[in-house]
Amino acid sequence: MSDTPRTSRRDRTHWLYLAVIAAVGAGILVGWLAPGVGVSLAPLGTMFVDLIKMMIAPVIFCTIVLGIGSVRAAATVGKVGGLALGYFLVMSTIALGIGLLVGNLLEPGSGMNIAKTAGAGAKYADQAHSAGGTWDFINGIIPTTLVSSLTEGSVLQALFVALLVGFAVQAMGSTGEPILRAVTLAQKLVFRVLSMILWLAPIGAFGAIANVVGKTGLDAVVQLATLMIAFYLTCLVFVFGVLGVLVRVVSGVSILKLVRYLAREYLLIVGTSSSESALPRLIAKMEHLGVERTTVGVVVPTGYSFNLDGTAIYLTMASIFIADAMGKPLSLPEQLGLLLFMIVASKGAAGVTGAGLATLAGGLQSHRPELLDGVGLIVGIDRFMSEARALTNFSGNAVATVLIGTWTKTIDVDQVRLVLDRKLPFDERTMVDEHAAPEAVEPAEKSLVSA
């Protein structure tokens, strides 16, 4: 019974995926064959970005408050939880840094000059220039009221209040559980609204692509393709380079053998555009690999909300691409400030498909609001990048489980060797309901991480 709605939901997602592909193709043709018509369709992309912008504050508030609550839950487990959270923070920072490095080296958006594609950017530019100095900036983080932080559109205010509320609920202990349950319900409502908005993604992508191609010609298509290829290659380098070297040095495990062991899960993720679909199987396979159940039970579910390496790379590369494409590149201090923002806010990208777009828009709005209109350009290729994000996130959590098992001495090294050498194959009959227990699945409901 429970599998039926999940399957149908994936099928509907596939229809959306196909619709976005068709819309991008149609937008390219319209912009190429009828440039004037393509330019006139710019409002379609702008309106979709406005809808995404509308969801920024609620998405960040709910996910940060609940994220801090899950930190408290994970920390009670002791050494495993503390190591996991520390590792996730370090790897997220490294992934964000790699995204910035590759984006600066390739500059895939340079030369596009799409800054004139929407009038709303001028309003944000005036707002940015009148923001004042450092003290004015810091003072602007403090909202007039708790509620106004969610209604006035200031991302940093929403983030500030979310951190305050999250730590306050954490300090309340069991007394704060009803508040967390209420925020959980609010989060489900917010994500349901966001899911509804995403069905308009084909329209937004059509308008944005048609407008850009109409203004710049087919060069825009080449540069968008360059960004996608660069993102895929960066994810491959991160998985097989950074994660591969780390797991080899620390645990003596070959990343190639680990990837081969998880081959079915990778196919499942590609088919569903979500790493959430492989969560129960990852738990079962990590236990079969030789990692103790208590370690797996903490690391995997927590990682699905906090260890989003692919999403981190995407956020920084997309930010640099948009800034370059609009002819307003980010300075080094702005990039570092954006990195710090993303370290915290990327934890809010574990919501549903599209929450990554909201987080991207939030980062740009907080640092360079005049760049916010450029998010419409990313909408057209976001779905193409979703599988790479999901696969990278999944790989990061598998490697994290092995590493933390090694550091806490809760992994059977001999069994790891037997399993990865195919001498102890995984028995599909062991996939029983216990691997989809509430404590494992609940965090995953926050992480339909395409991204």
Disulfide bonds with the S-S distance in Angstrom:
none
